[in-house]
Amino acid sequence: MKKTSKKHAQLKSRISYEKVDMAIHKLIKDIKVINFNTVSEAVGVSKPYLYKNPAIRGCIETLRSQQTNVQTQKAVKQNVER
């Protein structure tokens, strides 16, 4: 019984990881802001899940730091209002 639940948990974790990976690639392709909020919303996983997974966290932090020319909707709105 425990082996089945452990395998199920591993499968669920792997599926979530793949969904996150696909969402990140889509955000990059669509030239969208990449941060923990946008990835969490795109995939439907919690932000703590993203922070707890070292590979995902590192990827998001790296991409976020590289995005200097992608503006958030809030920044675009502020620029338009000026």
MODELLER restraints for C-alpha pairs under 7 A, 6 or more apart:
rsr = mdl.restraints
at = mdl.atoms
rsr.add(forms.Gaussian(group=physical.xy_distance, feature=features.Distance(at['CA:19:A'], at['CA:43:A']), mean=6.29, stdev=0.5))
rsr.add(forms.Gaussian(group=physical.xy_distance, feature=features.Distance(at['CA:20:A'], at['CA:39:A']), mean=6.97, stdev=0.5))
rsr.add(forms.Gaussian(group=physical.xy_distance, feature=features.Distance(at['CA:20:A'], at['CA:43:A']), mean=6.02, stdev=0.5))
rsr.add(forms.Gaussian(group=physical.xy_distance, feature=features.Distance(at['CA:23:A'], at['CA:39:A']), mean=6.67, stdev=0.5))
rsr.add(forms.Gaussian(group=physical.xy_distance, feature=features.Distance(at['CA:23:A'], at['CA:42:A']), mean=6.29, stdev=0.5))
rsr.add(forms.Gaussian(group=physical.xy_distance, feature=features.Distance(at['CA:23:A'], at['CA:43:A']), mean=6.38, stdev=0.5))
rsr.add(forms.Gaussian(group=physical.xy_distance, feature=features.Distance(at['CA:24:A'], at['CA:39:A']), mean=6.64, stdev=0.5))
rsr.add(forms.Gaussian(group=physical.xy_distance, feature=features.Distance(at['CA:27:A'], at['CA:34:A']), mean=6.72, stdev=0.5))
rsr.add(forms.Gaussian(group=physical.xy_distance, feature=features.Distance(at['CA:32:A'], at['CA:70:A']), mean=6.81, stdev=0.5))
rsr.add(forms.Gaussian(group=physical.xy_distance, feature=features.Distance(at['CA:33:A'], at['CA:70:A']), mean=6.06, stdev=0.5))
rsr.add(forms.Gaussian(group=physical.xy_distance, feature=features.Distance(at['CA:33:A'], at['CA:71:A']), mean=6.96, stdev=0.5))
rsr.add(forms.Gaussian(group=physical.xy_distance, feature=features.Distance(at['CA:33:A'], at['CA:72:A']), mean=6.45, stdev=0.5))
rsr.add(forms.Gaussian(group=physical.xy_distance, feature=features.Distance(at['CA:34:A'], at['CA:60:A']), mean=6.73, stdev=0.5))
rsr.add(forms.Gaussian(group=physical.xy_distance, feature=features.Distance(at['CA:34:A'], at['CA:63:A']), mean=6.61, stdev=0.5))
rsr.add(forms.Gaussian(group=physical.xy_distance, feature=features.Distance(at['CA:34:A'], at['CA:64:A']), mean=5.48, stdev=0.5))
rsr.add(forms.Gaussian(group=physical.xy_distance, feature=features.Distance(at['CA:35:A'], at['CA:60:A']), mean=6.06, stdev=0.5))
rsr.add(forms.Gaussian(group=physical.xy_distance, feature=features.Distance(at['CA:35:A'], at['CA:64:A']), mean=5.75, stdev=0.5))
rsr.add(forms.Gaussian(group=physical.xy_distance, feature=features.Distance(at['CA:36:A'], at['CA:47:A']), mean=6.26, stdev=0.5))
rsr.add(forms.Gaussian(group=physical.xy_distance, feature=features.Distance(at['CA:36:A'], at['CA:60:A']), mean=6.89, stdev=0.5))
rsr.add(forms.Gaussian(group=physical.xy_distance, feature=features.Distance(at['CA:37:A'], at['CA:47:A']), mean=6.96, stdev=0.5))
rsr.add(forms.Gaussian(group=physical.xy_distance, feature=features.Distance(at['CA:40:A'], at['CA:46:A']), mean=5.85, stdev=0.5))
rsr.add(forms.Gaussian(group=physical.xy_distance, feature=features.Distance(at['CA:40:A'], at['CA:47:A']), mean=5.76, stdev=0.5))
rsr.add(forms.Gaussian(group=physical.xy_distance, feature=features.Distance(at['CA:50:A'], at['CA:56:A']), mean=6.06, stdev=0.5))
rsr.add(forms.Gaussian(group=physical.xy_distance, feature=features.Distance(at['CA:50:A'], at['CA:57:A']), mean=5.84, stdev=0.5))
rsr.add(forms.Gaussian(group=physical.xy_distance, feature=features.Distance(at['CA:51:A'], at['CA:57:A']), mean=5.30, stdev=0.5))
